[in-house]
Amino acid sequence: MEKQNLPVVVVGAGPVGLAAAAHLVERGIEPLVLEAGASAATAVREWAHVRLFSPWAEVTDPAAEKLLAPTGWTRPDGTTYPTGGDWAGQYLQPLADALGDQVRYGATVTGVARAGRDRIVDSGREEQPFTVHIRTADGGEERITARAVIDASGTWSTPGPMGANGLPALGERTAADRVSYRVPDLKDPAVRARYAGRRTAVVGSGASAFTALALLADLAKEEPGTHAVWILRRGIGEATYGGGEADQLPARGALGLRAKAAVEEGHASAVTGFRTEAVERDDDRLVLVAEDGRRLDPVDEVIVLTGFRPDLSFLSELRLGLDERLEAPTALAPLIDPNVHSCGTVYPHGVKELSHPEQGVYLAGMKSYGRAPTFLALTGYEQVRSITAALAGDHEAAERVELTLPETGVCGGAGLFDEPGTAQSDEGGGCCAAPATLQIGTGAPAASGGC
Ligand SMILES: Cc1cc2nc3c(=O)[nH]c(=O)nc-3n(C[C@H](O)[C@H](O)[C@H](O)COP(=O)(O)OP(=O)(O)OC[C@H]3O[C@@H](n4cnc5c(N)ncnc54)[C@H](O)[C@@H]3O)c2cc1C
């Protein structure tokens, strides 16, 4: 079959994978979305209880809305905030349903390669289509031939560990019965019982950690004895709690303020500069030990929210260009590197920054960020709009993208990944004061001092 007539395989029926399919349909290109789970948005459904900090208007994709319109779908009030469950049930599943048999469930992608060419072989490489290996829900195997592959498989299933060196802390695995890597759903009686009246260590300092601290503080008001021990690898400074009221996403700013209130009201105690090296058992409790030898008072539970990382294992036969630190596409990495960009600003990027030495393969969505934080669905929607324009040969549209992204309001002169004990200052940070209208593909913010 002519390569151009083959489908574009999209890995993952999450928000970005489904948006990619909608854009492909709009461009007259056949998509085939392969989803490991039994329904759309399998990952989002796992955090169904968490309320998004983005309102509805910022988590739906324009091409998807167009595809949904004939089904009678209307977007919920754009100013209200869905939970993960609302996002999945009221938008993502209807979108997948509208795509019909262009979405396959129970199809886990286990490998992607150039047909007949392993990673080493140059000869005739670019002319070959891709072969996508899948494992079906009944344990069977299949091969699908594709003209291009958009990997939007997210990072949800590969959360970061507790160990400060990026590997599991000594004893972390054996303490698995007391360690969770998810924001707890305290409305679930079993989960509530796990944390009520208990002492819980929360490791991490992003939006998910803030959410967990806020939830545990609420629980403490109803269940005496509930207490959180907040473990931070760095010190507490101006930027620790995010941008607060300066955040252009007010609900995201409010999360940090709720975490701050949890500390100030005494429901959480912060332990700074603590780089976890080991987890030891103390009868029925756990003791966290830092690299500097500090040992914390025992806790009953640990919630680890240290971010996510991409699973690149099924892409090992492709020639990817990835940044050695973030595991994000090489040209994208400097634009999102938290060592440099404390303000959470996302700089312009489209197909140009998302391309690899292996033409026709793209990482999109949460996975494109590798280990970098502050990914927004809006960013993913623009990514796939640009990628699909390029696949359709519309290079002008692929390059010309205007993206308005809400900034976090954190204007630290230093990066997010400061050494422990160093407070972040707000000196020198013009980056968040700049307008956030960005030109994708031009390589420069529309009007920003940069940071
Ligand atoms: C708790 C939480 C709250 C968030 N809140 C916001 C917010 O308010 N605003 C915002 O803009 N962003 C938010 N985000 C960030 C981001 O928008 C979401 O994580 C979003 O779900 C990312 O979409 P995605 O399509 O890239 O990946 P995912 O949603 O993770 O979807 C990936 C899909 O791929 C499937 N998959 C994985 N591996 C395979 C495989 N090998 N084969 C086949 N299928 C596979 C998964 O089952 C899943 O369905 C939040 C993230 C989290 C975790």
The ligand as an SDF file (V2000), in Angstrom:
LIG
                    3D

 53 58  0  0  0  0  0  0  0  0999 V2000
   -3.6310   15.3830   38.7060 C   0  0  0  0  0  0  0  0  0  0  0  0
   -3.4000   16.1700   37.4410 C   0  0  0  0  0  0  0  0  0  0  0  0
   -4.0610   17.3780   37.2610 C   0  0  0  0  0  0  0  0  0  0  0  0
   -3.8450   18.1150   36.0830 C   0  0  0  0  0  0  0  0  0  0  0  0
   -4.5140   19.2970   35.9370 N   0  0  0  0  0  0  0  0  0  0  0  0
   -4.3490   20.0020   34.7810 C   0  0  0  0  0  0  0  0  0  0  0  0
   -5.0690   21.2330   34.5610 C   0  0  0  0  0  0  0  0  0  0  0  0
   -5.8200   21.7000   35.4060 O   0  0  0  0  0  0  0  0  0  0  0  0
   -4.8800   21.8830   33.3800 N   0  0  0  0  0  0  0  0  0  0  0  0
   -4.0620   21.4120   32.3980 C   0  0  0  0  0  0  0  0  0  0  0  0
   -3.9520   22.0250   31.3360 O   0  0  0  0  0  0  0  0  0  0  0  0
   -3.3510   20.2690   32.5890 N   0  0  0  0  0  0  0  0  0  0  0  0
   -3.4770   19.5660   33.7380 C   0  0  0  0  0  0  0  0  0  0  0  0
   -2.7540   18.4160   33.9270 N   0  0  0  0  0  0  0  0  0  0  0  0
   -1.6850   18.0630   32.9500 C   0  0  0  0  0  0  0  0  0  0  0  0
   -2.1620   17.4010   31.6310 C   0  0  0  0  0  0  0  0  0  0  0  0
   -2.9940   18.2630   30.9110 O   0  0  0  0  0  0  0  0  0  0  0  0
   -2.8360   16.0900   31.8560 C   0  0  0  0  0  0  0  0  0  0  0  0
   -1.9550   15.2080   32.4930 O   0  0  0  0  0  0  0  0  0  0  0  0
   -3.3030   15.4260   30.5590 C   0  0  0  0  0  0  0  0  0  0  0  0
   -4.0310   14.2760   30.9120 O   0  0  0  0  0  0  0  0  0  0  0  0
   -2.1640   15.0280   29.6210 C   0  0  0  0  0  0  0  0  0  0  0  0
   -2.7290   14.4680   28.4740 O   0  0  0  0  0  0  0  0  0  0  0  0
   -1.9820   13.4080   27.5370 P   0  0  0  0  0  0  0  0  0  0  0  0
   -2.9830   13.0600   26.4800 O   0  0  0  0  0  0  0  0  0  0  0  0
   -0.6780   13.9420   27.1210 O   0  0  0  0  0  0  0  0  0  0  0  0
   -1.6830   12.1470   28.4600 O   0  0  0  0  0  0  0  0  0  0  0  0
   -2.6240   11.1900   29.3250 P   0  0  0  0  0  0  0  0  0  0  0  0
   -3.8290   11.8990   29.8040 O   0  0  0  0  0  0  0  0  0  0  0  0
   -1.7440   10.5670   30.3310 O   0  0  0  0  0  0  0  0  0  0  0  0
   -3.1170   10.0950   28.2810 O   0  0  0  0  0  0  0  0  0  0  0  0
   -2.2700    9.0890   27.7890 C   0  0  0  0  0  0  0  0  0  0  0  0
   -3.0860    7.8820   27.3690 C   0  0  0  0  0  0  0  0  0  0  0  0
   -2.2060    6.9470   26.7540 O   0  0  0  0  0  0  0  0  0  0  0  0
   -2.5140    5.6350   27.2100 C   0  0  0  0  0  0  0  0  0  0  0  0
   -1.2920    4.8190   27.0850 N   0  0  0  0  0  0  0  0  0  0  0  0
   -0.1790    4.8710   27.8590 C   0  0  0  0  0  0  0  0  0  0  0  0
    0.7500    3.9980   27.4080 N   0  0  0  0  0  0  0  0  0  0  0  0
    0.2110    3.3850   26.3340 C   0  0  0  0  0  0  0  0  0  0  0  0
    0.6870    2.3760   25.4330 C   0  0  0  0  0  0  0  0  0  0  0  0
    1.9160    1.8640   25.5320 N   0  0  0  0  0  0  0  0  0  0  0  0
   -0.1410    1.9630   24.4410 N   0  0  0  0  0  0  0  0  0  0  0  0
   -1.3780    2.4970   24.3050 C   0  0  0  0  0  0  0  0  0  0  0  0
   -1.8770    3.4450   25.1410 N   0  0  0  0  0  0  0  0  0  0  0  0
   -1.0850    3.8960   26.1260 C   0  0  0  0  0  0  0  0  0  0  0  0
   -2.9890    5.8430   28.6420 C   0  0  0  0  0  0  0  0  0  0  0  0
   -3.7960    4.7650   29.0690 O   0  0  0  0  0  0  0  0  0  0  0  0
   -3.7500    7.1620   28.5360 C   0  0  0  0  0  0  0  0  0  0  0  0
   -5.1210    6.9750   28.2440 O   0  0  0  0  0  0  0  0  0  0  0  0
   -2.9510   17.6460   35.0910 C   0  0  0  0  0  0  0  0  0  0  0  0
   -2.2950   16.4360   35.3020 C   0  0  0  0  0  0  0  0  0  0  0  0
   -2.5100   15.7070   36.4510 C   0  0  0  0  0  0  0  0  0  0  0  0
   -1.7820   14.3990   36.6350 C   0  0  0  0  0  0  0  0  0  0  0  0
  1  2  1  0
  2  3  1  0
  2 52  2  0
  3  4  2  0
  4  5  1  0
  4 50  1  0
  5  6  2  0
  6  7  1  0
  6 13  1  0
  7  8  2  0
  7  9  1  0
  9 10  1  0
 10 11  2  0
 10 12  1  0
 12 13  2  0
 13 14  1  0
 14 15  1  0
 14 50  1  0
 15 16  1  0
 16 17  1  0
 16 18  1  0
 18 19  1  0
 18 20  1  0
 20 21  1  0
 20 22  1  0
 22 23  1  0
 23 24  1  0
 24 25  2  0
 24 26  1  0
 24 27  1  0
 27 28  1  0
 28 29  2  0
 28 30  1  0
 28 31  1  0
 31 32  1  0
 32 33  1  0
 33 34  1  0
 33 48  1  0
 34 35  1  0
 35 36  1  0
 35 46  1  0
 36 37  1  0
 36 45  1  0
 37 38  2  0
 38 39  1  0
 39 40  1  0
 39 45  2  0
 40 41  1  0
 40 42  2  0
 42 43  1  0
 43 44  2  0
 44 45  1  0
 46 47  1  0
 46 48  1  0
 48 49  1  0
 50 51  2  0
 51 52  1  0
 52 53  1  0
M  END
$$$$
